[in-house]
């Protein structure tokens, strides 16, 4: 198998493997470190999206609350004006 994976050349089979047929442990440690870094980046991205969504929802809720309060006040004043005649 040839090509690149995450900017690193991909080896096929046992190329670069030691006498036991397994790749060196440094490659596993590097891969583990990269996977952990990717996991932390993904968690941070999810957290940012969650915060953004929460802020947007709060803004929509508060905005609709303000509009409804003004509509209620307008209805009350209109009713008071009509009943005063």
N, C-alpha and C positions, 0 to 999 in steps of 0.2 A: 504494500500500500504506500503510495507516495502522495505528496501534497503538503499542505500546511494546516495546522490546527492551532488556533490562538497565537498565530504569528511564529510558531515553532515548527520545524520540519517534523513530519511524522515518519517514524521508522516502522518497518514491517517485520513481523515475527520476532526473532531473537537477535536482530541486529543491535549491536551495542550492549548485549547482555553479557553478564559475567560467566564464569565457568559453571555456575549452577543453572544457567539458562534464564536467570531472572535479571532484570535491569538493576542498576545500582540503587541503593536506598536514597541517595541524594536526589534522584529523579522523583521518587515517591514523596520525599519531604518537600521538594519544590512544587510538585503538583498539589499536595495538601495545602501548602501555604497559598498558592494561587486560588484554589477552591475556597479557602477561608476568606480571602480578600474579596472574591466575587460575592460570596454570601453576605459579607458585611455591606458591600456596595448595594446589593439588592435590598437588604433590610432597610438601609438608609433611604433608598428610593421609595420603598413602600411607605415608610414613615412620613416622608415629605408629601407624598400623594394623599395620604390619610389626613395630614394636617391641612392641606389645601382644600380637600373636600369638606372637612369639618368647618373651616372658616367660611367657605362658600355657602354651605347649608345654613349656618348661623346668620349670615348676611341676608339670605333669602327669607328666613323666618322672621327676623327683626324687621325687614322691609315690608313684608306683608302685614305684620302687626301694626306698623305705623299707618299704612294705607287703610287698614280696617278701622283704626281708632278715628282717623279723620272722616271716614265715611259714616261712622256711627255719630260723631259730633254733628256732621252736616244733616243727618236724618233727624237728630234731636232738635236742632235749631229750626229746621224746616217744619217739624211738627209743632213746635212752640209758636212759630210765626203763624201757622195756619189756625191754631186753636185760639190765638189772640184776636182774630177778626170776628 
